[in-house]
Structure formats: C-alpha cells, structure tokens
Amino acid sequence: MKTSIVVQNLKCGGCASTITSKVSEIENISDINIGIDKSKVSFNYINEVDALAVKNKLKALGYPSIEANNSLTSKAKSFVSCATGKFSK
C-alpha cells in the first residue's frame, strides 16, 4: 500500500537524504519519495505496523508529523539530521 506523511522541519535536500537513508532501513518499506516543497514523505508499506514504524522514525529524526508537537528538541534533531544528510551526499 502507498501512503504519505506530511512532516515538520523538512527544508532541503540534506533533510531528504537523511530521511530516505534512515527510512529505507525499515523492513517492508519501499519506493520512498520526499517532496520537499510540500514537506511530504511518501512510501509503500506492507502493513500498518510498518507505516507506524516510519512515523516513529521520522519523529526520532526530528521530523514529526504535521499533527504532532514540534518541540525545540525536534527542531534541534532535524538540524543535525539535515547537516548529516548534506555531508553524506
């Protein structure tokens, strides 16, 4: 199945690179597509547990879903994730 999650703090290609790299590590997740302009992470998944794992991973990286609290900690994590993504290109 295909779904999308609109996230906070997604600003650039560095963010997208980190998200793609880390989300692709989750079993049963494929066809990851990052829409920076709409802050959207789209992917295919097998079951709801897999989709929830992506949502939790995004939050851990500093990219909480649009309906979640965007704390200062999340913003700081996304800054680090973004920088990591830029350097790993």
A tleap script that builds the chain and sets N, CA, C and O, in Angstrom:
source leaprc.protein.ff14SB
mol = sequence {
  NMET LYS THR SER ILE VAL VAL GLN ASN LEU
  LYS CYS GLY GLY CYS ALA SER THR ILE THR
  SER LYS VAL SER GLU ILE GLU ASN ILE SER
  ASP ILE ASN ILE GLY ILE ASP LYS SER LYS
  VAL SER PHE ASN TYR ILE ASN GLU VAL ASP
  ALA LEU ALA VAL LYS ASN LYS LEU LYS ALA
  LEU GLY TYR PRO SER ILE GLU ALA ASN ASN
  SER LEU THR SER LYS ALA LYS SER PHE VAL
  SER CYS ALA THR GLY LYS PHE SER CLYS
}
set mol.1.N position { 0.840 -1.179 0.000 }
set mol.1.CA position { 0.000 0.000 0.000 }
set mol.1.C position { 0.885 1.242 0.000 }
set mol.1.O position { 2.029 1.202 0.451 }
set mol.2.N position { 0.348 2.327 -0.503 }
set mol.2.CA position { 1.082 3.584 -0.587 }
set mol.2.C position { 0.450 4.587 0.364 }
set mol.2.O position { -0.773 4.668 0.477 }
set mol.3.N position { 1.298 5.351 1.048 }
set mol.3.CA position { 0.804 6.406 1.922 }
set mol.3.C position { 1.792 7.556 1.935 }
set mol.3.O position { 2.911 7.436 1.436 }
set mol.4.N position { 1.368 8.673 2.509 }
set mol.4.CA position { 2.214 9.849 2.659 }
set mol.4.C position { 2.033 10.406 4.062 }
set mol.4.O position { 0.958 10.328 4.655 }
set mol.5.N position { 3.117 10.969 4.568 }
set mol.5.CA position { 3.083 11.641 5.862 }
set mol.5.C position { 3.619 13.053 5.637 }
set mol.5.O position { 4.719 13.227 5.115 }
set mol.6.N position { 2.847 14.049 6.029 }
set mol.6.CA position { 3.312 15.429 5.974 }
set mol.6.C position { 4.045 15.688 7.278 }
set mol.6.O position { 3.500 15.479 8.361 }
set mol.7.N position { 5.292 16.150 7.164 }
set mol.7.CA position { 6.140 16.323 8.336 }
set mol.7.C position { 6.540 17.787 8.528 }
set mol.7.O position { 6.384 18.621 7.635 }
set mol.8.N position { 7.052 18.062 9.701 }
set mol.8.CA position { 7.560 19.384 10.032 }
set mol.8.C position { 9.084 19.386 9.915 }
set mol.8.O position { 9.715 18.331 9.982 }
set mol.9.N position { 9.661 20.544 9.743 }
set mol.9.CA position { 11.112 20.773 9.740 }
set mol.9.C position { 11.841 20.274 8.488 }
set mol.9.O position { 13.071 20.309 8.455 }
set mol.10.N position { 11.135 19.820 7.476 }
set mol.10.CA position { 11.758 19.365 6.231 }
set mol.10.C position { 12.029 20.587 5.363 }
set mol.10.O position { 11.103 21.256 4.906 }
set mol.11.N position { 13.327 20.873 5.139 }
set mol.11.CA position { 13.663 22.119 4.471 }
set mol.11.C position { 14.496 21.986 3.199 }
set mol.11.O position { 14.443 22.852 2.325 }
set mol.12.N position { 15.274 20.888 3.095 }
set mol.12.CA position { 16.220 20.861 1.980 }
set mol.12.C position { 16.594 19.436 1.568 }
set mol.12.O position { 16.075 18.455 2.100 }
set mol.13.N position { 17.503 19.359 0.613 }
set mol.13.CA position { 17.976 18.073 0.137 }
set mol.13.C position { 18.734 17.282 1.187 }
set mol.13.O position { 18.725 16.051 1.161 }
set mol.14.N position { 19.394 17.978 2.119 }
set mol.14.CA position { 20.082 17.278 3.206 }
set mol.14.C position { 19.095 16.540 4.083 }
set mol.14.O position { 19.325 15.394 4.469 }
set mol.15.N position { 17.989 17.205 4.397 }
set mol.15.CA position { 16.920 16.564 5.173 }
set mol.15.C position { 16.395 15.349 4.415 }
set mol.15.O position { 16.245 14.266 4.980 }
set mol.16.N position { 16.120 15.545 3.133 }
set mol.16.CA position { 15.569 14.470 2.305 }
set mol.16.C position { 16.514 13.285 2.226 }
set mol.16.O position { 16.077 12.134 2.252 }
set mol.17.N position { 17.807 13.562 2.129 }
set mol.17.CA position { 18.803 12.498 2.051 }
set mol.17.C position { 18.817 11.658 3.329 }
set mol.17.O position { 18.843 10.428 3.272 }
set mol.18.N position { 18.799 12.327 4.473 }
set mol.18.CA position { 18.781 11.610 5.749 }
set mol.18.C position { 17.510 10.797 5.896 }
set mol.18.O position { 17.559 9.632 6.289 }
set mol.19.N position { 16.373 11.401 5.584 }
set mol.19.CA position { 15.091 10.698 5.710 }
set mol.19.C position { 15.090 9.458 4.823 }
set mol.19.O position { 14.730 8.372 5.277 }
set mol.20.N position { 15.486 9.608 3.576 }
set mol.20.CA position { 15.500 8.477 2.648 }
set mol.20.C position { 16.407 7.366 3.162 }
set mol.20.O position { 16.034 6.193 3.147 }
set mol.21.N position { 17.586 7.739 3.612 }
set mol.21.CA position { 18.553 6.759 4.112 }
set mol.21.C position { 18.018 5.999 5.324 }
set mol.21.O position { 18.096 4.772 5.369 }
set mol.22.N position { 17.483 6.707 6.290 }
set mol.22.CA position { 17.039 6.084 7.539 }
set mol.22.C position { 15.727 5.316 7.376 }
set mol.22.O position { 15.566 4.243 7.958 }
set mol.23.N position { 14.802 5.843 6.602 }
set mol.23.CA position { 13.523 5.155 6.404 }
set mol.23.C position { 13.721 3.889 5.569 }
set mol.23.O position { 13.009 2.904 5.764 }
set mol.24.N position { 14.670 3.906 4.652 }
set mol.24.CA position { 14.915 2.714 3.826 }
set mol.24.C position { 15.459 1.547 4.653 }
set mol.24.O position { 15.439 0.405 4.193 }
set mol.25.N position { 15.943 1.819 5.861 }
set mol.25.CA position { 16.429 0.760 6.752 }
set mol.25.C position { 15.284 -0.039 7.378 }
set mol.25.O position { 15.503 -1.127 7.910 }
set mol.26.N position { 14.080 0.495 7.316 }
set mol.26.CA position { 12.925 -0.166 7.931 }
set mol.26.C position { 12.426 -1.269 7.000 }
set mol.26.O position { 12.217 -1.045 5.808 }
set mol.27.N position { 12.241 -2.448 7.556 }
set mol.27.CA position { 11.791 -3.598 6.780 }
set mol.27.C position { 10.388 -3.345 6.206 }
set mol.27.O position { 9.550 -2.717 6.853 }
set mol.28.N position { 10.148 -3.832 5.008 }
set mol.28.CA position { 8.857 -3.747 4.315 }
set mol.28.C position { 8.496 -2.339 3.832 }
set mol.28.O position { 7.333 -2.070 3.531 }
set mol.29.N position { 9.482 -1.440 3.757 }
set mol.29.CA position { 9.252 -0.087 3.244 }
set mol.29.C position { 9.997 0.049 1.926 }
set mol.29.O position { 11.165 -0.325 1.825 }
set mol.30.N position { 9.320 0.587 0.914 }
set mol.30.CA position { 9.955 0.752 -0.396 }
set mol.30.C position { 9.421 2.005 -1.088 }
set mol.30.O position { 8.484 2.642 -0.607 }
set mol.31.N position { 10.022 2.340 -2.203 }
set mol.31.CA position { 9.610 3.475 -3.050 }
set mol.31.C position { 9.442 4.761 -2.240 }
set mol.31.O position { 8.392 5.403 -2.290 }
set mol.32.N position { 10.471 5.125 -1.503 }
set mol.32.CA position { 10.435 6.331 -0.679 }
set mol.32.C position { 10.626 7.549 -1.580 }
set mol.32.O position { 11.558 7.600 -2.382 }
set mol.33.N position { 9.748 8.510 -1.439 }
set mol.33.CA position { 9.805 9.728 -2.233 }
set mol.33.C position { 9.615 10.913 -1.288 }
set mol.33.O position { 8.665 10.943 -0.506 }
set mol.34.N position { 10.519 11.883 -1.363 }
set mol.34.CA position { 10.458 13.049 -0.491 }
set mol.34.C position { 10.055 14.260 -1.322 }
set mol.34.O position { 10.726 14.604 -2.295 }
set mol.35.N position { 8.969 14.898 -0.941 }
set mol.35.CA position { 8.525 16.133 -1.583 }
set mol.35.C position { 8.853 17.308 -0.688 }
set mol.35.O position { 8.066 17.667 0.188 }
set mol.36.N position { 10.014 17.911 -0.905 }
set mol.36.CA position { 10.480 18.998 -0.041 }
set mol.36.C position { 9.507 20.167 -0.055 }
set mol.36.O position { 9.217 20.744 0.993 }
set mol.37.N position { 9.003 20.523 -1.229 }
set mol.37.CA position { 8.117 21.682 -1.350 }
set mol.37.C position { 6.826 21.544 -0.549 }
set mol.37.O position { 6.259 22.548 -0.119 }
set mol.38.N position { 6.360 20.327 -0.344 }
set mol.38.CA position { 5.124 20.098 0.417 }
set mol.38.C position { 5.384 19.394 1.748 }
set mol.38.O position { 4.448 19.023 2.455 }
set mol.39.N position { 6.662 19.213 2.082 }
set mol.39.CA position { 7.064 18.531 3.325 }
set mol.39.C position { 6.408 17.159 3.448 }
set mol.39.O position { 5.917 16.782 4.512 }
set mol.40.N position { 6.411 16.424 2.342 }
set mol.40.CA position { 5.705 15.146 2.296 }
set mol.40.C position { 6.667 13.984 2.068 }
set mol.40.O position { 7.521 14.022 1.182 }
set mol.41.N position { 6.505 12.952 2.893 }
set mol.41.CA position { 7.276 11.720 2.757 }
set mol.41.C position { 6.292 10.636 2.305 }
set mol.41.O position { 5.367 10.289 3.038 }
set mol.42.N position { 6.494 10.112 1.115 }
set mol.42.CA position { 5.615 9.080 0.562 }
set mol.42.C position { 6.394 7.769 0.472 }
set mol.42.O position { 7.602 7.766 0.232 }
set mol.43.N position { 5.689 6.662 0.669 }
set mol.43.CA position { 6.341 5.357 0.630 }
set mol.43.C position { 5.311 4.251 0.507 }
set mol.43.O position { 4.123 4.453 0.760 }
set mol.44.N position { 5.786 3.081 0.114 }
set mol.44.CA position { 4.958 1.873 0.085 }
set mol.44.C position { 5.268 1.065 1.338 }
set mol.44.O position { 6.403 1.043 1.813 }
set mol.45.N position { 4.244 0.402 1.864 }
set mol.45.CA position { 4.416 -0.419 3.056 }
set mol.45.C position { 3.552 -1.667 2.942 }
set mol.45.O position { 2.628 -1.724 2.131 }
set mol.46.N position { 3.864 -2.669 3.765 }
set mol.46.CA position { 3.131 -3.930 3.739 }
set mol.46.C position { 1.948 -3.893 4.711 }
set mol.46.O position { 0.823 -4.224 4.336 }
set mol.47.N position { 2.207 -3.486 5.963 }
set mol.47.CA position { 1.122 -3.438 6.948 }
set mol.47.C position { 1.218 -2.185 7.805 }
set mol.47.O position { 2.205 -1.452 7.731 }
set mol.48.N position { 0.208 -1.941 8.610 }
set mol.48.CA position { 0.118 -0.719 9.402 }
set mol.48.C position { 1.286 -0.571 10.380 }
set mol.48.O position { 1.717 0.546 10.664 }
set mol.49.N position { 1.793 -1.677 10.887 }
set mol.49.CA position { 2.923 -1.623 11.821 }
set mol.49.C position { 4.134 -0.993 11.134 }
set mol.49.O position { 4.864 -0.213 11.746 }
set mol.50.N position { 4.342 -1.331 9.868 }
set mol.50.CA position { 5.459 -0.765 9.110 }
set mol.50.C position { 5.280 0.742 8.923 }
set mol.50.O position { 6.232 1.507 9.084 }
set mol.51.N position { 4.082 1.162 8.588 }
set mol.51.CA position { 3.806 2.593 8.403 }
set mol.51.C position { 4.006 3.347 9.713 }
set mol.51.O position { 4.534 4.459 9.708 }
set mol.52.N position { 3.595 2.765 10.821 }
set mol.52.CA position { 3.787 3.385 12.126 }
set mol.52.C position { 5.279 3.476 12.461 }
set mol.52.O position { 5.719 4.450 13.072 }
set mol.53.N position { 6.048 2.477 12.066 }
set mol.53.CA position { 7.496 2.499 12.283 }
set mol.53.C position { 8.135 3.676 11.551 }
set mol.53.O position { 9.057 4.304 12.072 }
set mol.54.N position { 7.652 3.978 10.350 }
set mol.54.CA position { 8.162 5.124 9.591 }
set mol.54.C position { 7.830 6.413 10.332 }
set mol.54.O position { 8.687 7.282 10.488 }
set mol.55.N position { 6.605 6.534 10.783 }
set mol.55.CA position { 6.184 7.738 11.503 }
set mol.55.C position { 7.038 7.941 12.755 }
set mol.55.O position { 7.446 9.062 13.056 }
set mol.56.N position { 7.303 6.871 13.472 }
set mol.56.CA position { 8.131 6.950 14.676 }
set mol.56.C position { 9.585 7.289 14.346 }
set mol.56.O position { 10.223 8.054 15.070 }
set mol.57.N position { 10.107 6.724 13.260 }
set mol.57.CA position { 11.473 7.012 12.829 }
set mol.57.C position { 11.611 8.482 12.439 }
set mol.57.O position { 12.589 9.141 12.792 }
set mol.58.N position { 10.618 8.986 11.706 }
set mol.58.CA position { 10.648 10.393 11.312 }
set mol.58.C position { 10.669 11.303 12.542 }
set mol.58.O position { 11.418 12.279 12.592 }
set mol.59.N position { 9.852 10.976 13.513 }
set mol.59.CA position { 9.816 11.764 14.747 }
set mol.59.C position { 11.164 11.709 15.455 }
set mol.59.O position { 11.652 12.732 15.935 }
set mol.60.N position { 11.769 10.531 15.526 }
set mol.60.CA position { 13.068 10.369 16.179 }
set mol.60.C position { 14.162 11.169 15.471 }
set mol.60.O position { 15.111 11.629 16.106 }
set mol.61.N position { 14.025 11.331 14.156 }
set mol.61.CA position { 14.999 12.092 13.377 }
set mol.61.C position { 14.782 13.601 13.475 }
set mol.61.O position { 15.627 14.379 13.031 }
set mol.62.N position { 13.649 14.020 14.058 }
set mol.62.CA position { 13.347 15.444 14.169 }
set mol.62.C position { 12.341 15.939 13.153 }
set mol.62.O position { 12.204 17.144 12.944 }
set mol.63.N position { 11.633 15.013 12.516 }
set mol.63.CA position { 10.622 15.360 11.517 }
set mol.63.C position { 9.267 14.792 11.929 }
set mol.63.O position { 8.764 13.864 11.295 }
set mol.64.N position { 8.668 15.349 12.999 }
set mol.64.CA position { 7.368 14.828 13.443 }
set mol.64.C position { 6.281 15.109 12.409 }
set mol.64.O position { 6.386 16.046 11.617 }
set mol.65.N position { 5.250 14.292 12.430 }
set mol.65.CA position { 4.129 14.522 11.510 }
set mol.65.C position { 3.480 15.865 11.830 }
set mol.65.O position { 3.653 16.406 12.922 }
set mol.66.N position { 2.751 16.380 10.890 }
set mol.66.CA position { 2.179 17.720 10.983 }
set mol.66.C position { 1.244 17.866 12.190 }
set mol.66.O position { 1.098 18.964 12.726 }
set mol.67.N position { 0.616 16.777 12.616 }
set mol.67.CA position { -0.318 16.863 13.746 }
set mol.67.C position { 0.371 16.702 15.103 }
set mol.67.O position { -0.264 16.877 16.142 }
set mol.68.N position { 1.657 16.372 15.099 }
set mol.68.CA position { 2.396 16.165 16.355 }
set mol.68.C position { 3.008 17.477 16.849 }
set mol.68.O position { 3.131 18.443 16.096 }
set mol.69.N position { 3.382 17.490 18.110 }
set mol.69.CA position { 4.044 18.640 18.705 }
set mol.69.C position { 5.440 18.792 18.097 }
set mol.69.O position { 6.193 17.821 18.017 }
set mol.70.N position { 5.779 19.987 17.678 }
set mol.70.CA position { 7.093 20.270 17.112 }
set mol.70.C position { 7.931 20.977 18.175 }
set mol.70.O position { 8.051 22.202 18.175 }
set mol.71.N position { 8.497 20.198 19.064 }
set mol.71.CA position { 9.242 20.749 20.193 }
set mol.71.C position { 10.596 21.289 19.758 }
set mol.71.O position { 11.052 21.054 18.639 }
set mol.72.N position { 11.217 22.010 20.657 }
set mol.72.CA position { 12.565 22.515 20.403 }
set mol.72.C position { 13.528 21.355 20.164 }
set mol.72.O position { 14.445 21.459 19.349 }
set mol.73.N position { 13.317 20.258 20.873 }
set mol.73.CA position { 14.149 19.062 20.684 }
set mol.73.C position { 14.013 18.527 19.263 }
set mol.73.O position { 15.009 18.165 18.638 }
set mol.74.N position { 12.778 18.475 18.747 }
set mol.74.CA position { 12.559 18.019 17.365 }
set mol.74.C position { 13.265 18.923 16.372 }
set mol.74.O position { 13.880 18.450 15.416 }
set mol.75.N position { 13.174 20.213 16.600 }
set mol.75.CA position { 13.827 21.164 15.703 }
set mol.75.C position { 15.340 20.980 15.718 }
set mol.75.O position { 15.986 21.036 14.672 }
set mol.76.N position { 15.905 20.759 16.904 }
set mol.76.CA position { 17.353 20.541 17.016 }
set mol.76.C position { 17.763 19.241 16.326 }
set mol.76.O position { 18.779 19.194 15.633 }
set mol.77.N position { 16.965 18.180 16.519 }
set mol.77.CA position { 17.262 16.897 15.879 }
set mol.77.C position { 17.223 17.029 14.360 }
set mol.77.O position { 18.065 16.463 13.663 }
set mol.78.N position { 16.248 17.775 13.850 }
set mol.78.CA position { 16.147 17.928 12.396 }
set mol.78.C position { 17.344 18.703 11.855 }
set mol.78.O position { 17.814 18.429 10.750 }
set mol.79.N position { 17.837 19.664 12.621 }
set mol.79.CA position { 19.015 20.421 12.204 }
set mol.79.C position { 20.212 19.485 12.054 }
set mol.79.O position { 20.943 19.564 11.067 }
set mol.80.N position { 20.411 18.603 13.027 }
set mol.80.CA position { 21.508 17.637 12.983 }
set mol.80.C position { 21.295 16.655 11.830 }
set mol.80.O position { 22.235 16.349 11.097 }
set mol.81.N position { 20.063 16.159 11.666 }
set mol.81.CA position { 19.761 15.232 10.567 }
set mol.81.C position { 20.018 15.878 9.213 }
set mol.81.O position { 20.540 15.243 8.297 }
set mol.82.N position { 19.648 17.138 9.101 }
set mol.82.CA position { 19.856 17.881 7.860 }
set mol.82.C position { 21.348 17.988 7.556 }
set mol.82.O position { 21.783 17.705 6.439 }
set mol.83.N position { 22.120 18.395 8.547 }
set mol.83.CA position { 23.560 18.536 8.356 }
set mol.83.C position { 24.200 17.196 7.994 }
set mol.83.O position { 25.069 17.133 7.125 }
set mol.84.N position { 23.769 16.135 8.659 }
set mol.84.CA position { 24.285 14.799 8.350 }
set mol.84.C position { 23.985 14.429 6.910 }
set mol.84.O position { 24.839 13.888 6.208 }
set mol.85.N position { 22.767 14.723 6.474 }
set mol.85.CA position { 22.379 14.433 5.093 }
set mol.85.C position { 23.177 15.200 4.079 }
set mol.85.O position { 23.488 14.674 3.011 }
set mol.86.N position { 23.521 16.446 4.389 }
set mol.86.CA position { 24.307 17.259 3.474 }
set mol.86.C position { 25.728 16.721 3.322 }
set mol.86.O position { 26.291 16.731 2.227 }
set mol.87.N position { 26.300 16.254 4.426 }
set mol.87.CA position { 27.679 15.766 4.387 }
set mol.87.C position { 27.809 14.372 3.809 }
set mol.87.O position { 28.887 13.974 3.367 }
set mol.88.N position { 26.703 13.622 3.812 }
set mol.88.CA position { 26.776 12.241 3.312 }
set mol.88.C position { 26.528 12.134 1.813 }
set mol.88.O position { 26.612 11.043 1.250 }
set mol.89.N position { 26.230 13.228 1.174 }
set mol.89.CA position { 25.960 13.212 -0.277 }
set mol.89.C position { 27.212 12.930 -1.064 }
set mol.89.O position { 27.170 12.880 -2.294 }
savepdb mol mol.pdb
quit
